[in-house]
Amino acid sequence: MHDKNFDKLAQKFAKNIYGTPKGEIRAAILWRDLQQTLAQFGNKKLRILDAGGGFGFFSQKLAALGHQVILCDISEQMLTQAQMHIDASDVPLDITLVHAPIQDLNQTEHGSFDLIMCHAVAEWLSNAQSAIYGLTQLLKPDGQLSLMFFNKEAMRFHSLVSGNFDYVQADFKVKKKVGLTPTHPLYIDDVRAWFNDWEMTINCESGVRVINDYLKTSLPLNFDFNQLLEMELIYSKLEPYLSLGRYIHFVCQHKSQ
């Protein structure tokens, strides 16, 4: 079973992920959490890995703050887009592009990192547990891993409230997969168990899109996206809404020895 390569979907992916209201929500939640994580390092300039980072949305934001970033992706088309953004930037961006699967990253060749981001990658991997464990081995002793993954229970709940009962009963298996529907969504409890086994602490937890994906098709006339974004930021941190996020964001680090 092969991991997903977005070469053929690069343009569609970039547009669908960040060129939409749901992408704006995703970016807002992640950026809030990342800023809180960065604050723990003080004013230190960090060495950051964006593992499977596509065209480098967050790589560019972090490099613009003066951090050194390595952006790795399996898609050559995505990295071509990334280089175009880097070249067009108003400020110099210290971003090194690495064309490789994230499983090929190693400390000998690429060093260790203060912060590793792996966003919306795990659910496309045939063995996410092994790949994520490999990333944890690239962390500096006080380094932190920012992991966002597609939530299988939210996928189930969304299908249930949409009336797609056959899809749920078939355990989400269909003859023809939609291009951007993740192939290996994860259970929150499974990911928690991995970090527990690896003796890592989860410092930050958020649900990403805890409201937007469940909105009714008929909305009030005074519906305001900015109000929705405000509500998403609030309820992303509160249960039971957090666990209903289409994506879950964890920031973790190794327990102190």
Residue, then its C-alpha position, 0 to 999 in steps of 0.5 A: m500500500h502506497d502513501k499519498n503523493f499530491d503531485k497530480l492534485a497540487q493546484k487543487f490541494a492548495k486551493n481547497i486547503y487554504g483558499t476557503p473558509k474552512g482553510e481559514i479556520r484551520a490556519a487560525i487554530l493552528w497559528r494560535d497553537l503554534q504561537q503559544t508553542l513558540a512563546q515557550f522558547g522565548n526569543k530563540k531562533l528555532r530550527i524547524l522541520d515542516a514534514g509533508g508541508g506541501f507548499g509551505f504555508f506555515s514554513q513561510k510564516l515561521a521563516a518570516l519571523g526569522h526561524q530556519v526551516i526545512l520543508c520536506d514533501i514527497s510531491e515535487q509539484m508542491l515544492t515547486q509551488a513552495q519555491m515560487h512563494i519563497d522567491a516572491s516573498d517581500v522578506p528573505l526566507d531561510i527555507t531549505l526544500v527537501h524532496a523526499p518521503i518524511q520516512d527518509l528524514n534522518q538525524t545524520e543527514h538533516g540534524s535535529f529540530d526545536l519544532i517539527m510540524c506534521h499537519a494533515v499528513a498522517e491520515w494519508l500514510s499506510n503506517a502513520q505510527s511508524a512515520i510519526y515515531g521517526l519524527t519524534q526521534l528528530l526532536k531536540p531534548d526540549g523540542q516539540l512536535s505539532l501533529m494535526f491528523f484527520n479524526k475518524e470519529a468526526m468523519r463518522f459523526h459527519s456522515l451520520v448527521s448527513g444521513n450517509f448511513d450506508y457509508v458508515q456501515a461500510d466502514f467508509k469503504v467506497k469503490k471510488k475515493v474522492g481525491l481529497t478524502p483521507t485514506h487512513p483517518l485516525y482515532i484520537d485514543d490511538v494517537r494518545a496511546w502512541f505518545n504515552d508509549w513513547e513517553m511524550t507529554i501532550n502540551c496542547e490539544s485543539g479540535v480543528r473545525v468543530i462547528n463549520d463542518y456540522l453547520k446546517t445548509s440553511l443559515p440565519l440571514n445575519f450569519d457572520f463568518n467572523q463570528l463563526l471563526e470566533m466561536e471555532l477558536i473558543y470551542s476548539k479547546l472545550e469538550p465535547y466539541l474538541s473531540l468532534g473536530r474534523y482534525i485534531h491538533f496535538v503539540c507534544q514533547h518528550k517527558s523530562q528525564 
